[in-house]
């Protein structure tokens, strides 16, 4: 079990925990634990932000904390968001859209989506109060990983690749149990840390997951690895927007 957890951390972060040849298959098999790893990532980022809030202005804290999150996750999901934006905005058949996603060049669609998502995320972090920043980032990162689980559970593979391992794992005979485990982890963390606000953040992450699967089915006839990356980044943003809105009106 410890080896599987290590594989999850190695797959989702750049932390030097050791990556072996079974890392991908282990990560796919234990995908329901993605929200748990997300909570770990969020706790690191939350502590980082909490310390910075004591010495720097909010806006700088927001930018640096987002940079910390992107660095610790190796920019893998961010790259997926760029490719997703390019693929969605390209005018052409699904096969050509997937080719565009795999192209090394970045188009206007990907760049625009990336800028909006990252700037909004940084501003949302900057708007958090120091006394809830750790809890907020734990729940937002856990929710971001939950959306990928939902996407794998709901979607179908657009082409054979890394995404296929996760989609196949989430469609095996235990698929309902796998989803329940991921939901239980996410809801348990969210409600214990942020009560009703956390619950709303988790619900928003599920909605984002379903929405992106729907968009991907329309444009790519399925889900790709880049789509999973986009889910993570967009869900983080939406969950932080959610807590910002709730705190504003409470």
Secondary structure, 3 states (H helix, E strand, C coil): CHHHHHHHHHHHCCCCCCCCCCHHHHHHHCHHHHHHHHHHHHHHHHHHHHHHCCCCCHHHHHHHHHHHHHHHCCCHHHHHHHHHHHHHHCCCCHHHHHHHHHCCCCCHHHHHHHHHHHHHHHHHHHCCCCCCHHHHHHHHHHHHHHHHHHHHHHCCECCCCHHHHHHHHCCCCCHHHHHHHHHHHHHHHHHHHHHHHHHHHHHHHHHHHHHHHHHHHHHHCCECHHHHHHHHHHHHHHHHHHHHHHHHHC
